[in-house]
Amino acid sequence: MNYYTEAGRRLLWVSLFGIAFGFVEASVVVYLRSLYYPGGFTFPLKMINQPLLTIELAREGATIVMLASVGIMAGKQFWERFALFLVAFGLWDLFYYVWLKVTMGWPHTLTDWDILFLLPLPWIGPVVAPVVIAGLMAITGGIIVVRLTKGEGFRPNFRSWLAGAVATAALLYSFMADTGATLHAKAPEPYRYELLLVSLLLYGVGFMTACDNKHARQ
């Protein structure tokens, strides 16, 4: 019983960190948009100067380190640490948009376009894409923690890794392929929703395979 309570407490604090860190991320974007998009955020993108771009790239790298560090410090074993990282990352990204809506009234709809990330190339896409992915990360991370707490195990095999790798490649392509919009200040091309759907299905297959009770306990 104590182990269950301890695991639940770790999950709670990691979740609270992700939600609070989402506000920190949103506040930075509020400041940036007030400087570069005083009339409201729209495409084509406005390029920021090189010194600020360097700082922004470093900040995004530091953000990933912080989210990973929380999972590593909170977890007791590798897959629990990975799962808690997923929870922290997913809630951070999900509540980033919640806090933007609260503070700026944006996005107006889930089909509004956004700059999602800058490394290694700028990522862009409709808000619905990162929201769905973030929700999936938080839910699957929570499920893994619960499974490990119950002793049911989580062990990805070759099919899990292959499905995850193909899904990630398709997803990254959907976000980074439109270099005209990200690097040359053009209007974005229509988003490839079919790549998002394929990625979600492949992630689901990989996750279910890794959670297979017979395989996971071996």
C-alpha positions as CSV (number, residue, x, y, z in Angstrom):
1,M,0.0,0.0,0.0
2,N,2.9,2.4,0.8
3,Y,4.4,1.8,-2.6
4,Y,1.1,2.6,-4.3
5,T,0.8,5.8,-2.3
6,E,4.4,6.8,-3.0
7,A,3.9,6.2,-6.8
8,G,0.7,8.2,-6.7
9,R,2.5,11.1,-4.9
10,R,5.3,11.1,-7.4
11,L,2.8,11.2,-10.3
12,L,0.9,14.0,-8.6
13,W,4.0,16.2,-8.1
14,V,5.3,15.6,-11.6
15,S,1.8,16.5,-13.0
16,L,1.8,19.7,-11.0
17,F,5.2,20.6,-12.3
18,G,4.1,20.1,-15.9
19,I,1.0,22.3,-15.4
20,A,3.0,25.1,-13.7
21,F,5.8,24.9,-16.2
22,G,3.3,25.2,-18.9
23,F,2.4,28.6,-17.5
24,V,6.1,29.6,-17.5
25,E,6.3,28.7,-21.2
26,A,3.1,30.5,-22.0
27,S,4.3,33.7,-20.2
28,V,7.5,33.7,-22.3
29,V,5.4,33.5,-25.5
30,V,3.1,36.3,-24.3
31,Y,6.2,38.5,-24.0
32,L,7.6,37.5,-27.4
33,R,4.3,38.0,-29.2
34,S,3.8,41.4,-27.6
35,L,7.1,42.4,-29.1
36,Y,6.9,40.8,-32.6
37,Y,3.2,40.4,-33.1
38,P,1.5,43.4,-31.4
39,G,-1.5,43.1,-33.7
40,G,-2.0,39.4,-33.1
41,F,0.0,36.3,-34.1
42,T,-0.3,35.4,-37.8
43,F,1.7,33.8,-40.6
44,P,3.9,34.6,-42.5
45,L,6.4,34.4,-39.6
46,K,8.5,37.4,-38.5
47,M,12.1,36.4,-38.1
48,I,13.7,37.5,-34.8
49,N,17.2,38.8,-34.7
50,Q,20.1,36.4,-34.3
51,P,21.1,37.1,-30.6
52,L,17.5,36.6,-29.5
53,L,17.1,33.5,-31.7
54,T,20.2,32.0,-30.1
55,I,18.8,32.6,-26.7
56,E,15.4,31.1,-27.7
57,L,17.1,28.0,-29.1
58,A,19.1,27.6,-25.9
59,R,15.9,28.1,-23.8
60,E,14.1,25.3,-25.7
61,G,17.0,23.0,-25.2
62,A,17.0,23.8,-21.5
63,T,13.3,23.1,-21.3
64,I,13.7,19.6,-22.5
65,V,16.6,19.0,-20.0
66,M,14.3,20.3,-17.2
67,L,11.4,18.0,-18.2
68,A,13.7,15.0,-18.5
69,S,15.4,15.8,-15.2
70,V,12.1,15.8,-13.4
71,G,11.3,12.3,-14.7
72,I,14.7,11.0,-13.9
73,M,14.6,12.3,-10.3
74,A,11.0,11.2,-9.6
75,G,11.2,7.7,-11.1
76,K,12.6,4.6,-9.5
77,Q,13.5,2.6,-12.6
78,F,14.2,3.4,-16.3
79,W,10.7,3.0,-17.7
80,E,9.0,4.7,-14.7
81,R,11.4,7.6,-15.3
82,F,10.5,7.6,-19.0
83,A,6.8,7.5,-18.2
84,L,7.0,10.4,-15.7
85,F,8.9,12.4,-18.4
86,L,6.0,11.7,-20.7
87,V,3.6,12.9,-18.1
88,A,5.6,16.1,-17.4
89,F,6.1,16.8,-21.1
90,G,2.5,16.1,-22.1
91,L,1.0,18.3,-19.4
92,W,3.5,21.0,-20.0
93,D,2.6,21.2,-23.7
94,L,-1.1,20.8,-23.1
95,F,-1.4,23.4,-20.4
96,Y,0.8,25.8,-22.4
97,Y,-2.2,26.2,-24.7
98,V,-4.6,26.3,-21.8
99,W,-2.7,29.2,-20.3
100,L,-2.3,31.0,-23.6
101,K,-6.1,30.8,-24.0
102,V,-6.6,32.1,-20.4
103,T,-4.0,35.0,-20.8
104,M,-4.4,36.0,-24.5
105,G,-7.6,34.4,-25.7
106,W,-5.6,32.5,-28.2
107,P,-5.9,30.0,-30.0
108,H,-9.3,31.0,-31.3
109,T,-9.8,27.4,-32.6
110,L,-7.8,24.2,-32.6
111,T,-7.0,24.7,-36.3
112,D,-5.0,27.9,-35.7
113,W,-1.4,27.6,-36.8
114,D,1.5,27.9,-34.3
115,I,5.2,27.6,-34.1
116,L,5.7,24.4,-32.1
117,F,9.4,24.1,-31.7
118,L,12.7,25.4,-33.2
119,L,15.1,22.5,-33.0
120,P,16.7,21.3,-35.3
121,L,14.4,23.2,-37.7
122,P,11.3,25.2,-36.9
123,W,8.2,23.1,-36.4
124,I,4.8,24.5,-37.4
125,G,1.3,23.0,-37.5
126,P,-2.3,23.5,-36.3
127,V,-2.8,23.6,-32.6
128,V,-4.8,20.4,-32.6
129,A,-1.7,18.4,-33.5
130,P,0.4,19.2,-30.5
131,V,-2.7,19.1,-28.2
132,V,-3.6,15.6,-29.3
133,I,0.0,14.4,-29.0
134,A,0.5,16.0,-25.6
135,G,-2.7,14.4,-24.3
136,L,-1.5,11.1,-25.6
137,M,1.9,11.4,-23.9
138,A,0.3,12.3,-20.6
139,I,-2.2,9.5,-20.7
140,T,0.3,6.8,-21.8
141,G,2.8,8.0,-19.3
142,G,0.3,7.7,-16.5
143,I,-0.8,4.2,-17.7
144,I,2.9,3.0,-17.7
145,V,3.3,4.3,-14.1
146,V,0.1,2.4,-13.0
147,R,1.2,-0.8,-14.8
148,L,4.6,-0.7,-13.2
149,T,3.1,-0.1,-9.8
150,K,0.9,-3.1,-10.2
151,G,3.8,-5.2,-11.4
152,E,2.3,-5.7,-14.9
153,G,5.4,-4.5,-16.7
154,F,6.2,-2.5,-19.8
155,R,8.8,-3.8,-22.2
156,P,8.9,-2.5,-25.8
157,N,10.1,-5.1,-28.4
158,F,11.4,-4.7,-31.9
159,R,7.9,-4.1,-33.3
160,S,7.3,-1.4,-30.6
161,W,10.5,0.4,-31.5
162,L,9.9,0.1,-35.2
163,A,6.4,1.5,-35.0
164,G,7.5,4.3,-32.7
165,A,10.4,5.2,-35.0
166,V,8.2,5.3,-38.1
167,A,5.5,7.3,-36.3
168,T,8.1,9.8,-35.0
169,A,9.6,10.3,-38.5
170,A,6.2,10.8,-40.1
171,L,5.2,13.3,-37.3
172,L,8.4,15.3,-37.6
173,Y,8.1,15.4,-41.4
174,S,4.6,16.8,-41.0
175,F,5.9,19.6,-38.8
176,M,9.2,20.5,-40.5
177,A,8.7,19.8,-44.2
178,D,7.2,23.2,-45.1
179,T,10.5,25.1,-45.1
180,G,8.9,27.8,-47.2
181,A,6.8,28.9,-44.3
182,T,9.4,28.3,-41.6
183,L,12.5,29.7,-43.3
184,H,11.3,32.0,-46.1
185,A,8.4,33.9,-44.6
186,K,5.7,32.3,-46.8
187,A,2.2,31.3,-45.9
188,P,2.0,27.7,-44.7
189,E,0.9,24.9,-46.9
190,P,-2.1,22.7,-45.9
191,Y,-1.2,20.5,-42.9
192,R,-0.8,16.8,-43.6
193,Y,-3.4,15.4,-41.2
194,E,-3.0,12.0,-42.7
195,L,0.6,11.8,-41.3
196,L,-0.7,12.8,-37.9
197,L,-3.3,10.0,-38.0
198,V,-0.8,7.4,-39.2
199,S,1.6,8.5,-36.4
200,L,-1.1,8.1,-33.8
201,L,-2.1,4.7,-35.0
202,L,1.5,3.5,-35.1
203,Y,2.2,4.9,-31.6
204,G,-0.9,3.0,-30.4
205,V,0.3,-0.3,-32.0
206,G,3.8,0.2,-30.4
207,F,2.3,1.0,-27.0
208,M,-0.1,-2.0,-27.0
209,T,2.7,-4.3,-28.0
210,A,4.9,-3.1,-25.2
211,C,2.0,-3.5,-22.7
212,D,1.3,-7.1,-23.8
213,N,1.2,-8.8,-20.4
214,K,2.9,-12.0,-21.6
215,H,5.7,-10.2,-23.3
216,A,6.1,-7.4,-20.7
217,R,6.7,-9.8,-17.9
218,Q,9.4,-11.8,-19.6
